[in-house]
Amino acid sequence: MGFKRLDPDDFVVSAQSITSTCWSGNATALTTFFTQSNQVASISGKYYTNVFNADSGSADRASQFQIAYGNSTGGGALAYNNTAAPGVSPASTIYGQYRTLMLEDENSDFIFGNFTGSSIYVLSVERARYKESLLPGSLNLTVGKGSRTISLTDNSKDVTLPTFYGTQRAYEIVSGSDGAAYAGNGYSVSGSYGLFFPDTSTIILNGAALDGNSGTSGLTGTNDGFGINLGTNTTANTNGQNNQKLFNALVSGSNFGLNSEETITSDFVFVRARNSEFNYSENPSYISGSTGEVIYNYFINNPQTYMTTVGLYNDSNDLLAVAKLSKPLNKDFTKEALIRVKLDF
């Protein structure tokens, strides 16, 4: 085994963005949605609904995302104690939670384009479904009710820079596909359809925009800048079952496409074995155990070695990383080798 100190020029650092679908089984889009009755009926069901990709009898069943409903005044949910604290309910808790997390300001309200929204629906992607963040431009979400459907996406391709809420990147959710609005800014008459926060894997939908309709009798078109008449219940101290309403809209739309992205930082180490280096082996089979001489005279003037492994050490001779060659590499005085070692972090 031989050692050689590496030069600064032997190190190169590279960063590469890797994208993949968010959903289990590498599905490009979720087209079927399932809930768990026990979870919906439990205490946690007052706050969110867990959505799966398959029913309870499937071995491939896994949680994909959660649905939550929030209201700034607590409407659409039963109050914790309507006498002592009217308006304080799971809906107000959810609104306050995501206002603090997303806007990084507990006193701000969600503003969708030019509209201040008091009712929100939250789609929170399961942590195991994405790597570092969601990929802007990959959101394709279809929601429907009755004869009306609308396709939603983020507007990352229509803007030069995202909006920042504190440290959070955000894009408006508009009527469109693949990161671009179908026409104009893609807003509804109640502002944008929501906000897309890629770094926290969160989609905030504007309840008022989804509740809207064209106001034209018999209109059944799609993507016309209006909502789907979702029917969000905002009545105080009432179990509005709003999570279920959005879940039904997802089932009706049967399309939720979303990708994740991850920046992989790689260190490339170039290890050079010149013609005069690493030609002699320390393998005991080369040397006589009794005399310490080379057994085969041929290897005295024409040694042959086979490199199989590259070890990277620090100045304290601690082994930090090991790279294995795909096959032994023959080395003698007539050959030089350049081996590229890639370290991913």
C-alpha positions as CSV (number, residue, x, y, z in Angstrom):
1,M,0.0,0.0,0.0
2,G,1.4,3.4,-1.0
3,F,0.5,6.9,0.1
4,K,0.5,10.2,-1.9
5,R,-0.4,13.7,-0.7
6,L,-3.0,15.3,-2.9
7,D,-2.6,18.8,-4.3
8,P,-5.3,21.5,-4.0
9,D,-5.9,21.3,-7.7
10,D,-6.9,17.6,-7.2
11,F,-10.2,18.7,-5.5
12,V,-13.3,20.0,-7.4
13,V,-16.7,20.8,-5.7
14,S,-19.9,20.6,-7.8
15,A,-23.6,21.1,-6.9
16,Q,-26.3,19.5,-8.9
17,S,-30.1,19.7,-8.6
18,I,-31.9,16.3,-8.6
19,T,-35.6,16.1,-9.1
20,S,-38.1,13.3,-8.7
21,T,-41.8,12.8,-8.1
22,C,-43.1,13.3,-4.6
23,W,-45.4,10.3,-4.5
24,S,-44.9,6.7,-3.5
25,G,-44.1,4.2,-6.2
26,N,-42.6,7.0,-8.4
27,A,-46.1,7.9,-9.5
28,T,-46.0,11.1,-11.6
29,A,-49.4,12.1,-10.2
30,L,-51.8,11.0,-7.6
31,T,-55.1,10.1,-9.2
32,T,-56.8,8.2,-6.3
33,F,-57.2,9.5,-2.7
34,F,-58.1,7.6,0.4
35,T,-58.6,8.5,4.1
36,Q,-58.6,6.4,7.3
37,S,-62.0,6.5,9.1
38,N,-60.4,6.0,12.5
39,Q,-58.1,9.0,12.0
40,V,-60.9,11.2,10.7
41,A,-63.0,10.4,13.7
42,S,-60.2,10.8,16.2
43,I,-59.1,14.0,18.0
44,S,-56.5,14.7,15.3
45,G,-59.3,14.6,12.7
46,K,-60.6,17.9,14.1
47,Y,-57.4,19.5,12.8
48,Y,-56.3,17.6,9.7
49,T,-57.1,14.7,7.4
50,N,-54.4,12.2,6.5
51,V,-54.6,11.3,2.8
52,F,-53.2,8.0,1.4
53,N,-52.4,6.7,-2.0
54,A,-54.3,3.3,-1.6
55,D,-57.0,1.8,0.6
56,S,-56.3,0.0,3.9
57,G,-56.0,-3.4,2.2
58,S,-53.1,-2.5,0.0
59,A,-49.5,-3.3,0.9
60,D,-48.3,-0.2,-0.9
61,R,-50.5,2.1,1.2
62,A,-48.6,5.2,2.5
63,S,-49.4,8.6,3.7
64,Q,-48.9,11.2,1.0
65,F,-50.2,14.6,2.4
66,Q,-52.5,16.1,5.0
67,I,-55.5,18.4,4.5
68,A,-56.3,21.1,7.1
69,Y,-58.8,23.9,7.2
70,G,-58.2,27.2,8.9
71,N,-60.3,30.3,9.6
72,S,-59.0,33.5,11.1
73,T,-62.2,33.9,13.2
74,G,-62.6,30.2,14.0
75,G,-65.7,29.7,11.8
76,G,-66.4,26.3,10.3
77,A,-65.4,24.3,13.4
78,L,-66.8,23.7,16.9
79,A,-65.3,26.1,19.5
80,Y,-63.3,24.6,22.3
81,N,-65.5,26.4,24.8
82,N,-68.0,28.7,23.2
83,T,-68.9,30.4,26.4
84,A,-65.5,31.1,27.8
85,A,-63.7,31.7,24.4
86,P,-66.1,32.1,21.5
87,G,-64.4,31.8,18.1
88,V,-61.5,29.9,19.4
89,S,-61.6,26.5,17.6
90,P,-59.4,24.0,15.7
91,A,-60.0,26.2,12.6
92,S,-58.5,29.3,14.3
93,T,-55.7,27.2,15.7
94,I,-54.8,25.9,12.2
95,Y,-55.0,29.4,10.7
96,G,-52.7,30.8,13.5
97,Q,-50.3,27.9,13.2
98,Y,-49.7,28.3,9.5
99,R,-49.8,32.1,9.7
100,T,-46.8,31.9,12.1
101,L,-45.0,29.2,10.1
102,M,-45.5,30.5,6.6
103,L,-45.7,34.2,7.0
104,E,-43.4,34.3,10.0
105,D,-45.7,36.9,11.6
106,E,-48.4,35.9,14.0
107,N,-50.3,39.2,13.3
108,S,-50.5,39.0,9.5
109,D,-53.2,37.5,7.4
110,F,-52.8,35.5,4.2
111,I,-53.0,37.8,1.2
112,F,-53.8,36.0,-2.1
113,G,-52.8,38.5,-4.9
114,N,-54.9,41.5,-3.9
115,F,-57.3,39.6,-1.6
116,T,-57.1,39.1,2.2
117,G,-58.3,35.6,2.9
118,S,-59.9,34.6,6.2
119,S,-60.5,30.9,5.1
120,I,-57.6,28.7,4.0
121,Y,-57.1,25.1,3.1
122,V,-53.7,23.6,3.7
123,L,-52.1,20.8,1.8
124,S,-49.0,19.7,3.7
125,V,-46.9,17.1,1.8
126,E,-45.6,14.2,4.0
127,R,-42.0,14.7,4.9
128,A,-41.0,11.3,3.6
129,R,-42.4,12.2,0.2
130,Y,-39.9,14.9,-0.7
131,K,-36.2,15.5,-0.2
132,E,-35.1,19.1,0.3
133,S,-38.0,21.1,-1.2
134,L,-40.8,21.1,-3.7
135,L,-39.9,22.0,-7.3
136,P,-41.5,25.2,-8.5
137,G,-43.4,24.7,-11.8
138,S,-44.2,21.1,-11.1
139,L,-47.5,21.7,-9.3
140,N,-50.5,20.5,-11.3
141,L,-53.6,20.2,-9.1
142,T,-57.1,19.6,-10.4
143,V,-60.1,20.1,-8.1
144,G,-63.7,19.7,-9.0
145,K,-67.3,19.7,-7.8
146,G,-70.2,18.6,-9.9
147,S,-69.7,19.7,-13.5
148,R,-67.0,22.3,-12.6
149,T,-63.3,21.7,-12.5
150,I,-60.3,23.9,-12.4
151,S,-56.6,23.2,-12.9
152,L,-54.2,24.9,-10.6
153,T,-50.4,25.5,-10.7
154,D,-47.9,27.9,-9.2
155,N,-46.9,30.9,-11.2
156,S,-43.1,30.4,-11.0
157,K,-42.7,30.7,-14.8
158,D,-44.7,33.9,-15.0
159,V,-42.6,35.8,-12.5
160,T,-38.9,36.7,-12.3
161,L,-38.5,36.3,-8.6
162,P,-40.7,34.7,-5.9
163,T,-42.3,36.6,-3.1
164,F,-40.6,36.3,0.3
165,Y,-42.3,36.1,3.6
166,G,-39.4,36.4,6.0
167,T,-37.2,33.6,4.8
168,Q,-39.9,31.7,3.0
169,R,-40.1,31.6,-0.8
170,A,-43.7,31.8,-2.1
171,Y,-45.5,31.7,-5.5
172,E,-49.1,32.5,-6.2
173,I,-51.3,29.6,-7.2
174,V,-53.2,30.4,-10.4
175,S,-55.4,28.8,-12.9
176,G,-52.9,27.1,-15.3
177,S,-50.5,24.2,-15.6
178,D,-46.7,23.5,-15.3
179,G,-45.9,26.8,-13.6
180,A,-47.7,29.2,-15.9
181,A,-51.2,30.8,-16.0
182,Y,-53.6,29.9,-18.8
183,A,-54.5,33.6,-19.4
184,G,-53.5,36.9,-17.7
185,N,-52.4,36.4,-14.2
186,G,-54.7,33.4,-13.6
187,Y,-56.4,34.9,-10.6
188,S,-60.0,34.4,-9.6
189,V,-62.4,37.2,-8.7
190,S,-61.2,36.7,-5.1
191,G,-57.5,37.0,-5.8
192,S,-55.1,34.1,-6.5
193,Y,-56.1,30.6,-5.7
194,G,-53.5,30.3,-3.0
195,L,-49.8,30.3,-2.1
196,F,-47.1,27.7,-2.9
197,F,-44.3,27.4,-0.3
198,P,-41.7,25.1,-1.9
199,D,-39.2,25.1,1.0
200,T,-41.7,23.9,3.6
201,S,-43.7,21.6,1.2
202,T,-46.9,23.5,1.9
203,I,-49.7,24.6,-0.3
204,I,-52.2,27.2,1.1
205,L,-55.4,27.4,-0.9
206,N,-57.7,30.4,-0.9
207,G,-61.1,29.2,0.4
208,A,-62.9,32.2,-1.1
209,A,-61.5,31.6,-4.6
210,L,-62.6,27.9,-4.5
211,D,-66.0,28.9,-3.2
212,G,-66.6,31.3,-6.1
213,N,-68.6,30.5,-9.3
214,S,-69.2,32.2,-12.5
215,G,-72.6,33.5,-11.6
216,T,-73.8,32.4,-15.0
217,S,-76.6,29.9,-15.0
218,G,-75.6,26.6,-16.5
219,L,-72.0,27.4,-17.1
220,T,-70.0,24.2,-17.0
221,G,-66.7,25.3,-18.5
222,T,-63.3,24.9,-16.9
223,N,-60.4,27.3,-16.0
224,D,-62.5,30.4,-16.6
225,G,-61.0,32.4,-13.7
226,F,-63.7,31.4,-11.2
227,G,-64.0,28.7,-8.5
228,I,-65.9,25.4,-8.2
229,N,-68.5,26.5,-5.7
230,L,-66.8,24.4,-3.1
231,G,-69.2,25.6,-0.3
232,T,-66.8,26.3,2.6
233,N,-68.8,26.5,5.8
234,T,-67.6,29.5,7.8
235,T,-70.4,29.6,10.4
236,A,-69.2,30.1,14.0
237,N,-69.3,27.1,16.4
238,T,-70.3,24.7,13.6
239,N,-68.8,21.5,12.4
240,G,-68.5,22.5,8.8
241,Q,-66.6,19.3,7.7
242,N,-64.5,21.5,5.4
243,N,-61.6,19.1,5.2
244,Q,-64.0,16.5,3.7
245,K,-65.2,19.1,1.2
246,L,-61.7,19.7,-0.2
247,F,-61.0,15.9,-0.1
248,N,-64.1,15.3,-2.2
249,A,-62.9,18.0,-4.6
250,L,-59.5,16.3,-4.9
251,V,-61.3,12.9,-5.6
252,S,-63.4,14.6,-8.3
253,G,-60.4,16.3,-9.9
254,S,-58.3,13.0,-9.7
255,N,-55.0,14.7,-10.5
256,F,-52.3,15.9,-8.2
257,G,-48.9,16.2,-9.8
258,L,-45.9,17.4,-7.8
259,N,-42.1,17.0,-7.9
260,S,-39.4,17.5,-5.3
261,E,-35.9,18.7,-5.7
262,E,-32.6,18.2,-3.9
263,T,-29.3,19.9,-4.3
264,I,-26.5,17.3,-4.2
265,T,-23.1,18.6,-3.3
266,S,-20.3,16.5,-4.7
267,D,-16.6,16.6,-4.0
268,F,-14.5,15.2,-6.9
269,V,-11.0,14.0,-5.9
270,F,-8.7,13.2,-8.8
271,V,-6.1,10.6,-7.8
272,R,-3.1,10.3,-10.2
273,A,-0.8,7.4,-10.2
274,R,2.2,8.3,-12.4
275,N,4.3,5.7,-14.3
276,S,6.9,5.5,-11.5
277,E,4.4,5.2,-8.6
278,F,2.5,2.3,-7.1
279,N,4.3,-0.4,-9.1
280,Y,5.4,-2.6,-6.2
281,S,3.1,-4.7,-4.0
282,E,3.3,-5.4,-0.3
283,N,1.4,-8.6,-0.9
284,P,3.2,-11.3,1.2
285,S,2.8,-13.8,-1.6
286,Y,5.4,-11.8,-3.6
287,I,8.1,-12.3,-1.0
288,S,9.8,-15.4,0.5
289,G,8.9,-15.8,4.1
290,S,12.4,-17.3,4.9
291,T,14.7,-14.9,3.1
292,G,12.6,-11.8,2.5
293,E,13.5,-11.8,-1.2
294,V,11.2,-11.4,-4.2
295,I,10.2,-14.9,-5.2
296,Y,9.9,-14.2,-8.9
297,N,12.8,-12.4,-10.5
298,Y,10.5,-11.2,-13.2
299,F,8.9,-8.8,-10.8
300,I,12.3,-7.2,-9.8
301,N,12.7,-5.2,-13.0
302,N,9.1,-5.4,-14.3
303,P,6.8,-5.4,-11.4
304,Q,3.0,-5.7,-11.8
305,T,0.3,-4.5,-9.4
306,Y,-3.5,-4.4,-9.6
307,M,-5.1,-1.4,-8.0
308,T,-8.5,-2.2,-6.5
309,T,-9.1,0.5,-3.8
310,V,-8.5,4.1,-3.2
311,G,-8.4,5.3,0.4
312,L,-8.6,8.9,1.4
313,Y,-6.8,9.8,4.7
314,N,-6.4,13.0,6.7
315,D,-3.1,14.3,8.1
316,S,-3.6,12.1,11.2
317,N,-3.7,9.0,9.0
318,D,-7.4,8.5,9.8
319,L,-9.3,6.7,6.9
320,L,-12.1,9.0,5.8
321,A,-13.5,7.4,2.7
322,V,-12.9,4.3,0.6
323,A,-13.5,4.1,-3.2
324,K,-13.7,0.7,-4.9
325,L,-12.8,0.3,-8.5
326,S,-15.3,-1.7,-10.7
327,K,-12.4,-4.0,-11.6
328,P,-8.7,-4.4,-10.8
329,L,-6.6,-1.9,-12.7
330,N,-3.2,-3.2,-13.9
331,K,-0.3,-0.9,-13.2
332,D,3.4,-1.0,-14.2
333,F,6.2,1.4,-15.2
334,T,4.6,1.8,-18.7
335,K,1.2,2.9,-17.4
336,E,-0.3,5.8,-15.6
337,A,-3.7,6.0,-14.0
338,L,-6.2,8.8,-13.3
339,I,-9.0,7.8,-10.9
340,R,-11.9,10.2,-10.2
341,V,-13.4,9.7,-6.8
342,K,-16.9,11.2,-6.2
343,L,-18.1,12.0,-2.7
344,D,-21.8,13.0,-2.4
345,F,-23.1,14.8,0.7
